[in-house]
Amino acid sequence: MTVERVKDHRSEQEFTLEVGSHRAVAAYQLEGDTIVFTHTVVPPEIEGRGVGTKLIRGALDIVRDRGWKVVPQCPFVRAYIEKHPETRDLLA
């Protein structure tokens, strides 16, 4: 199964990660230089393979490169940041 790179679809306000024919999504709202992650969806067919973790890691790398701050409204993103202290400096 092929895993693509995390992509930012700004017009839809979502980061995506394609795995085969499935797409995991991290939705957000951009408020100036602060990004609010609202929810994350991983299709049941690809759950349990670390897809959500790869998606959020990639999304946060993009956020860091752009110099944005993060508001982790989504429980999955909040849990990821709690488990990865190296990302806490991104918090708004």
N, C-alpha and C positions, 0 to 999 in steps of 0.2 A: 504494500500500500504506500503510495507516494504522499509525502508531507511537504507542503509548500512553505514558503516564508510567510511570516505575519505581514499583512497588508493593511494600510489605513485607507478606508473609504470615507473620506471626509464628507462627501455629499450625503452619505447615509449615516454619518456619525457612528461608525463602527470599525473596529479592528476585526479582521477575519483570519482564519487559518483553515486552509483546505486540506482535507485528508481523504484521498481517493475522491469519491463523488460527494462527500459530506463537507459541510462548512460549519466550523465553530465560530461564534460571534461574541465579542465584548462590546456592548453598546456604551456610548458615552455622550455627554454634552460638554461642549467647549465653551468656557466662560472666560474670555480674555486669554491669559496664559495659565489658566487652571482647567484641568480636565476632570470631570465628574463621571466616574464609571458607574453606570446605572444597573446593568445586569449582564450576566454571561450565560450563553447557551451552548451546550455541547450536545449534539444529537446522540440519542441512546445507542446508536450503532457504533459509535466510536468512544463511548464513555469508558473509563477505567484504564486508559492507555496513556495518561499524562497529557492529553491534548489541551485541556484547560490550562494546565500549568505552562505548557509551551506557549500558548496564546498570550497569557498574561505576562510572562517573562519577555516575550517579543514586543508586546505593546508598551511595557514599561521601559524597555531599551529605547524605543522610538520617542517616548515622552521625555526621557532623560536627554536624548540628543537634541531635542527641541527646546529644552530649558523650561518645561512646564512643571507645574505642581499638580498633585493628585488629591482628589477627594474620593475615597473608596466607599461609595454608597453601596455598591454591590458586595454582599457577604463573601463571595468567592475571592474577589480582589482584596478585600480587607484581610481575609485569612491568609492569602498569599503573602501580603506585606508583613503580617505578624510573624510568619514562618521564615521570612527572608529579611533579617535586620539591615542588610546592605541596601535595601530599597526604601527604608524609612525616611531618608533625607528627602524623598520626593513628596512627602506629605505636606499638604497646604496648611 
